[in-house]
Amino acid sequence: MAPKSTVYKAQLQVSDMDRQHYGSHELVLAQHPSETDERLMVRLLAFAMFADERLEFGRGLSTDDEPDLWRKDLTGLVEQWIELGQPDESRLRKACGRAGEVVLVTYGGRGADLWWEKNEAALARCRNLRVYDVSTEDSKALAGLLKRGMDLQVLVQDGVLQVIDGDTTLEITPRLRRGQG
């Protein structure tokens, strides 16, 4: 019998001064058995970075034709496609053809740096691609906030995210590798 996903719930309050988005989001995150706590929390961070009423999680790691997060317009066209980690470069090129904007959020330190060095030239033609990197220290600190029921506030200002969980505040500044922030 295959192991089942672990379900986490998050009450996320986002105050994004950069994009003028202020909202409360009740999220249910299903953690695939092969997904690390670090990746799950980077996925939650990506949601906070691009929070919108129509932003939703894809079906997960085992689904090839959906991203980690996406936002569609009212007709079903993909406006924003958000990937995490170090996906195959052809997957990103395909996503750039399907969506108005594609965002990649890398994490993992040196491994992410090596992946970017290898794929940067091939992705140069993708004009609608933005790439951010979350430092290893930040992604590991985020993983430390993981609980089955989370109540988080995220304040975004000048590209800096303050993630607040009770008495704990993390300050995360994703580094823009490519595109305009």
N, C-alpha and C positions, 0 to 999 in steps of 0.2 A: 504494500500500500504506500502510495506516494505521500510524503509529508505535506501538510497543509500550510497555507499562508498564515502569518500572524497578523492580526488586525490591531491597528493603533488608531486612536481618535485624537484629533487636535483641534482645539479652539484657537484660531489664529486671528489676532487683531493686527491689521497692517495700517500704518500711517506712512505713506510714501510721499514725501515732500517733493521729490524729483519729478514724479509723474502725476501728482495731485490725485492719488488714489487713496481713499480712506475706507476701510471696510472690515467687516467681521466675517470670517469664513469658518464654517464647521467642516472639517475634513476627516475623511476616513482613508487611512493608508493601509494597504495590504502589502505586507512584506513577504515577497517570494522566499522560499527556503534558501535559495542561493544568494539572496541580497543581503549585504552587510548592513549593520546598524549605521555605519558611516554613510553609505550610499542612500539609505532611506532618509536620513536627515539632510543630506545635500539636496535630495528631491524636494523636501519640505522647504528648504532655503530657496530653491529655484522658484517654487510657487510664490513665496513671499517677494522675491525680486520682480516678478512679472504678474503679480496678483491682479485679477480681473474677475468680474462676475461670470464670464464665460470660460475661464481657464479651468481645465479639468485634467485629471490624471488619465494616462493611457491604460491599457489592460495589463501592462506589466512586462517583465523581462522576457517572457516566453512568446511575446507577440512581435513578429517581424515588421508588420505593416503599420504600427502605431508608435509614436514617440513616448517618452516618459510623461510629458505634459503637452497639451495643445489647446489652442483657442480657435474656435471656428466662428464664422459669421452666421447670421440667421439662415442663410441658404445652405449651410453645411460646408462651405469652402474653408480651407485651413488658412487662417491668418497668421498664426504663429505656431511653430513646431519646436519643441524644446527637448534636447537630448542631454544625457549625462554621461560622464566618464570618457571612454576612449573608443567610440564606435568606429566601424569600418568607414573609411573615407568615401566609398561608393554609396553607402547608406546616407551620408550627409549630402552628397551631390544629388541623389534622388529626392531627398527631402527638400532641397533648394528648388527643385522643379515643381514640387507639389504645394509649397507654402509661400506666402508672401514674405515671411521672415523666418529664418532658422537661427536658433540660439543653441550653442553647445556650452555646457558648464563642465569643465574638467576639474578633477581633483586627484590626489594621489602622489603629489610631490614629483620626484625625479621621473617616475614612470609616465606621468602626464607630460612632463617637459620633453621626454624622448619621443612620445607619440606625436606631439606638436611639431617637433623638428622634422620628423619623418613625413608628416602629412601637410605641412603648411603650404608648400609649393603646389601640390595637387588641388588644394582647396582655394587657391588664389582666384580662380575663375568664378567662384560662388559669391557674387556681389551681395546677396541678401543673407549672408552668414555673419553672425557675431559669435565670438568665442571669449568666454570668461574662464578664469582659473581660481579655484578656492585653495588656499594653502593647506598643507597637511595639518598644521597646528589647528587651523580653524575648523576643518572637517572633523578632526578627532574630538575637539571641544564640543562641537555640535552633537556628535554621537553620544557624548556624555549626558546630554539633556533628554535622551530618549526614555519615555515612559509610556505605558499603555494608554494613559489619559493625560494629554498635555494641554496646558493653557499658556500660550506664548503671545507676547507682544513683539512686533517688529517695527522699528522706526527706521526709515530710509531717508538719508539726507546726504547729498553730494557724493553718491555712490557708496556710502558706508552704511552697513546694516547693523543696527543694534538689536540683538535678539535677547529678550528679557524673559526669564523664567523665574518668577518669585524674586529671590534675593540675588540671583545669578544674572549677570549681564555679559554677553559676548559681543565684541565689536569685530565685525567681519567686513573686509574690503576686498571683494572679488577683483582680481586683476584682469583688465581688458586686454586680451591678446590680439584681437582682430575686430574690426568694425568700429562703429560709433556707439558710445554708451548713452 
